[in-house]
Amino acid sequence: MPPFLKALRPHQWVKNFLVLIPLFFTEHAFELAGWIAALTAFGSFCFAASSVYLLNDILDRHEDALHPKKKYRPIASGQLPVQAAWAELLVTLSLSTTLALLVPASERAFLIWPGAYLALNVAYSFYLKRLVIVDCMCIAIGFQLRVMAGAAAIDVDASKWLLLCTFFFALFLAFCKRYEEVGKQTEATGQTRKTMSDYSMPFLSMLIGPLAALSILSYALYTVSSETIERHRTDQLMLTVPFVCYGVFRYLFLVYSKSEGGDPAKLLFRDIPLMLAGILYVTVVLLILGTVPQPH
């Protein structure tokens, strides 16, 4: 992959599928207009995320050069000059803004969300990533903003339970990533992240366990809540809970038994059982929602 493309981290765009979640769980899932709006919003967040990755890699290039894996990133390795990276950052910001303007949300309401996402990540890049726990909470809030943006794109209200589930699960993934980084700190030639000296593997384990439980519980409560049953006219979404349980438990297995978890986006496509669980989950959700009689 050419350095300028690799620097965009296109494999990380899978995280932006959260923008499609509100569409996935509404009647708009079977409407072309809904998909056009949601996919345009998805594209806007992809370029916004790439802008953030470029900014982080520019600012962290010296620390990344000490990391056993991050030292191969295009900017840290010198494959992509810093000036070229700044120029690429301007291009991705322009593309993100253009797509955001094309989202047919009322009164340009969608623009708020990629703007809030970028503002949060600029604050993260320059200061918040140096604060223990706050650094991971910023990541989780970024995931929540994606869901809220997806809801704004199709003009629906995001479920409160779904937002809670997203927050807990994103925080779970963030602390799993820190767990993997702490475990591999001995392979680095220096301090790779400001907060690494504040985290320890026992402390992170104490956080990861409850967050795994909260992720499953909040999703389970979402499937049986009166709001969900009324919106979808079915209580059968509870049948998808076992797939979510398996996905979380499989991820815990990979983190603790295989020392993986540093890059959830890559792991999702590399681990076959995890990928199959995701495919089965999507299939079952579509079957449940697709068989519900639509109101006339």
Secondary structure by P-SEA (a helix, b strand, c coil): ccaaaaaacccccccccccccccccccccccaaaaaaaaaaaaaaaaaaaaaaaaaaaaaaaaaaacccccccccccccccaaaaaaaaaaaaaaaaaaaaacccccccaaaaaaaaaaaaaaaacccccccaaaaaaaaaaaaaaaaaaaaaacccccaaaaaaaaaaaaaaaaaaaaaaaaaccccccccccccccccaaaaaaaaaaaaaaaaaaaaaaaacaaaaaaccccccccaaaaaaaaaaaaaaaaccccccccaaaaaaccaaaaaaaaaaaaaaaaaaaaccccc
